Structures are given as C-alpha cells and as structure tokens.
Amino acid sequence: MKNYGIVTDYNGFSGNIKGIDAIDYKFLKEDLVQKEENFELNKHVEFEPQVIEKPDFTFYRANYVKTLQKKQEVGRSK
C-alpha cells in the first residue's frame, strides 16, 4: 500500500519523511527508486511504508521512495 509525505531531512545518504499519517519514516539512498535523484527539503514523495517492531522500539522505514509527479491532463484545452 502506497503512502505519501514530505521530505523533512536528507543528507545524500539517509533522510526522513513526514507521512500524511503524521509518522516520521526513515529512508536510505538505496531506498530511492531513482538513485541519482537529488531530494530537497519539502519535496512531495510517495513510498511503501514498512513497520519493524522489536520488543524495545518500533522503527518506521520508507521503501521505494520516489518523487510525486503531477499528471498532465490530456485533451484539455484552455
């Protein structure tokens, strides 16, 4: 199931996403769909959330992170 959010931190290797569900997800450069893409703060993204639960903590990870693209409407004239 896809989730959406905004990049709140990215240093070129790892970063954070604030999901629309108000959860902070962490991701690595390896989780990016397009590895060469440069993620900026406040960029809207879509990702697949993964919850890793351990006895001491819960970790939220974002997999398959990619920039959210606006769709162009075909056949619509001004």
Backbone hydrogen bonds, N-H to C=O, Kabsch-Sander energy under -0.5 kcal/mol:
donor,donor_aa,acceptor,acceptor_aa,energy
3,N,47,F,-2.9
5,G,45,V,-2.1
6,I,18,K,-1.8
7,V,43,K,-2.2
8,T,16,N,-2.1
9,D,16,N,-1.3
11,N,14,S,-2.2
15,G,27,F,-2.5
16,N,9,D,-2.3
17,I,25,Y,-2.8
18,K,6,I,-2.7
19,G,17,I,-0.8
19,G,23,I,-2.9
20,I,4,Y,-2.6
22,A,19,G,-2.1
25,Y,17,I,-3.2
25,Y,23,I,-0.6
26,K,60,Y,-2.3
27,F,15,G,-2.1
29,K,13,F,-2.6
31,D,28,L,-1.8
32,L,29,K,-1.5
33,V,65,V,-2.7
35,K,33,V,-0.7
37,E,34,Q,-1.9
39,F,37,E,-0.7
42,N,7,V,-3.2
43,K,40,E,-1.4
45,V,5,G,-2.6
46,E,66,K,-2.7
47,F,3,N,-2.4
48,E,63,N,-3.1
50,Q,61,R,-2.5
52,I,50,Q,-0.6
52,I,59,F,-3.2
53,E,51,V,-0.6
54,K,52,I,-0.5
54,K,57,F,-2.9
59,F,52,I,-3.1
61,R,50,Q,-3.0
61,R,59,F,-0.6
62,A,26,K,-2.6
63,N,48,E,-2.7
63,N,61,R,-0.6
65,V,31,D,-2.2
66,K,46,E,-2.3
68,L,44,H,-2.5
74,V,72,Q,-0.6
76,R,73,E,-0.6
77,S,75,G,-0.6
